[in-house]
């Protein structure tokens, strides 16, 4: 894979339970790198995301598949997976006030002839390696990032891979 990253956009917010980043994906790139950092505030637990179409609708409501390996320091590893989820996990902060850092590599989000795939690497309460798929051929242009409480803050940077 090529290694040149071209900056597309960034977005940030503070004291919000979700952040939508629009116009991230286009026909210009097949692969994207999405970098996320922030703090999940207290009792956030899992941080999740979904892909959105140009109208702001989830492209795969109830049709996300994912497999997550949580690398817990000092205890056994956890595996979390699903095949009919409404979103996919991109980080796990547990039930404490933890910073997080994430890299999501997104494959073919704008394609209307293939599913959108993602690989995820994150660090917070535990390290995570994950894969996700949006089982839909609807073209994605945006992403929405969720927490069950407020992010304090969240920062997202998007790059196209040349």
C-alpha positions as CSV (number, residue, x, y, z in Angstrom):
1,X,0.0,0.0,0.0
2,X,1.1,3.5,-0.7
3,X,2.4,5.5,2.3
4,X,1.7,9.2,1.3
5,X,-1.0,10.8,3.4
6,X,-2.9,13.8,2.2
7,X,-4.7,15.9,4.7
8,X,-8.5,16.1,4.1
9,X,-10.0,17.7,7.2
10,X,-10.2,17.8,10.9
11,X,-12.9,18.3,13.5
12,X,-13.2,18.6,17.2
13,X,-15.7,19.1,19.9
14,X,-15.9,19.2,23.7
15,X,-18.7,18.1,26.1
16,X,-20.7,16.3,23.4
17,X,-21.9,12.7,23.3
18,X,-21.4,12.5,19.5
19,X,-19.5,14.1,16.7
20,X,-20.3,13.9,13.0
21,X,-17.5,14.6,10.6
22,X,-19.0,15.3,7.1
23,X,-17.4,15.1,3.7
24,X,-14.6,12.8,4.8
25,X,-14.7,10.3,1.9
26,X,-14.9,10.9,-1.9
27,X,-14.0,9.1,-5.1
28,X,-10.5,10.6,-4.9
29,X,-9.1,7.9,-2.6
30,X,-9.8,4.2,-1.9
31,X,-8.1,4.1,1.5
32,X,-8.3,6.6,4.4
33,X,-6.6,7.0,7.7
34,X,-8.7,8.5,10.5
35,X,-6.9,9.5,13.7
36,X,-8.9,10.2,16.8
37,X,-7.8,11.3,20.2
38,X,-9.6,12.6,23.2
39,X,-11.0,11.8,26.6
40,X,-14.1,9.7,27.2
41,X,-15.0,11.3,30.6
42,X,-16.3,9.2,33.4
43,X,-18.4,6.0,32.7
44,X,-18.2,6.2,28.9
45,X,-17.1,2.6,28.4
46,X,-17.2,1.7,24.7
47,X,-16.7,4.3,22.0
48,X,-18.5,3.5,18.8
49,X,-18.8,4.8,15.2
50,X,-20.9,4.4,12.1
51,X,-20.6,5.4,8.5
52,X,-23.0,7.9,7.0
53,X,-24.2,8.6,3.5
54,X,-24.4,12.1,1.9
55,X,-27.8,12.6,3.5
56,X,-26.5,11.8,7.0
57,X,-28.1,8.4,7.3
58,X,-26.3,5.3,8.6
59,X,-25.4,3.2,5.6
60,X,-25.6,-0.1,7.4
61,X,-28.0,0.2,10.3
62,X,-28.1,-3.2,12.0
63,X,-25.6,-4.6,9.5
64,X,-22.2,-3.9,11.0
65,X,-19.9,-6.8,11.6
66,X,-16.9,-6.5,13.9
67,X,-14.3,-8.4,15.8
68,X,-12.4,-6.8,18.7
69,X,-9.4,-8.1,20.7
70,X,-9.0,-6.1,23.9
71,X,-5.4,-6.3,25.2
72,X,-6.0,-5.8,28.9
73,X,-2.8,-5.1,31.0
74,X,-2.7,-7.3,34.1
75,X,-5.6,-9.6,33.1
76,X,-6.7,-11.9,30.3
77,X,-7.5,-10.6,26.9
78,X,-11.2,-10.1,25.9
79,X,-12.8,-10.8,22.5
80,X,-15.9,-8.9,21.5
81,X,-17.7,-9.6,18.2
82,X,-21.0,-9.1,16.5
83,X,-22.6,-9.5,13.1
84,X,-25.7,-7.4,13.3
85,X,-24.7,-4.3,15.2
86,X,-25.9,-0.7,14.8
87,X,-22.3,0.6,15.0
88,X,-18.7,-0.6,15.6
89,X,-16.4,-0.2,18.6
90,X,-13.3,1.9,18.0
91,X,-12.0,2.2,21.6
92,X,-12.8,1.0,25.1
93,X,-12.2,3.4,28.1
94,X,-13.9,1.2,30.8
95,X,-15.9,3.1,33.4
96,X,-13.2,5.7,34.2
97,X,-12.0,9.0,32.9
98,X,-9.4,7.8,30.4
99,X,-7.7,9.4,27.4
100,X,-7.8,7.5,24.1
101,X,-5.8,7.4,20.9
102,X,-7.1,5.6,17.8
103,X,-6.1,4.9,14.2
104,X,-8.9,3.7,11.9
105,X,-7.9,2.6,8.3
106,X,-11.0,2.7,6.1
107,X,-11.2,0.8,2.8
108,X,-13.5,1.7,-0.1
109,X,-16.0,3.9,1.8
110,X,-17.1,5.7,-1.3
111,X,-17.5,2.6,-3.5
112,X,-21.1,1.7,-4.3
113,X,-20.0,-1.8,-5.5
114,X,-18.3,-3.1,-2.3
115,X,-18.7,-3.1,1.4
116,X,-16.8,-0.6,3.5
117,X,-14.1,-2.3,5.7
118,X,-12.0,-0.8,8.5
119,X,-9.1,-1.9,10.7
120,X,-8.8,-0.3,14.1
121,X,-5.9,0.1,16.5
122,X,-6.6,2.0,19.8
123,X,-5.1,2.6,23.2
124,X,-6.9,3.6,26.4
125,X,-7.8,1.5,29.4
126,X,-6.8,-1.4,27.2
127,X,-5.1,-1.7,23.8
128,X,-7.4,-2.9,21.0
129,X,-7.0,-4.4,17.6
130,X,-10.2,-4.7,15.6
131,X,-11.8,-5.1,12.2
132,X,-15.2,-3.9,11.1
133,X,-17.4,-4.1,8.0
134,X,-20.5,-2.1,7.0
135,X,-22.5,-4.7,5.1
136,X,-23.9,-2.3,2.6
137,X,-22.9,-1.1,-0.8
138,X,-24.2,2.5,-0.1
139,X,-21.5,5.1,-0.6
140,X,-20.3,6.6,2.7
141,X,-19.2,10.2,2.9
142,X,-19.1,10.8,6.6
143,X,-18.7,9.2,10.0
144,X,-20.4,9.7,13.4
145,X,-18.5,9.0,16.6
146,X,-20.6,8.1,19.7
147,X,-20.1,7.9,23.5
148,X,-22.7,7.1,26.1
149,X,-21.6,10.2,28.0
150,X,-19.7,13.3,26.9
151,X,-16.3,13.4,25.2
152,X,-14.1,15.9,26.9
153,X,-12.9,16.5,24.2
154,X,-12.7,14.5,20.9
155,X,-10.4,15.4,18.0
156,X,-10.6,13.8,14.6
157,X,-8.1,14.1,11.6
158,X,-8.8,12.5,8.2
159,X,-6.2,11.7,5.6
160,X,-6.4,10.1,2.1
161,X,-3.8,7.5,1.3
162,X,-2.1,8.0,-2.0
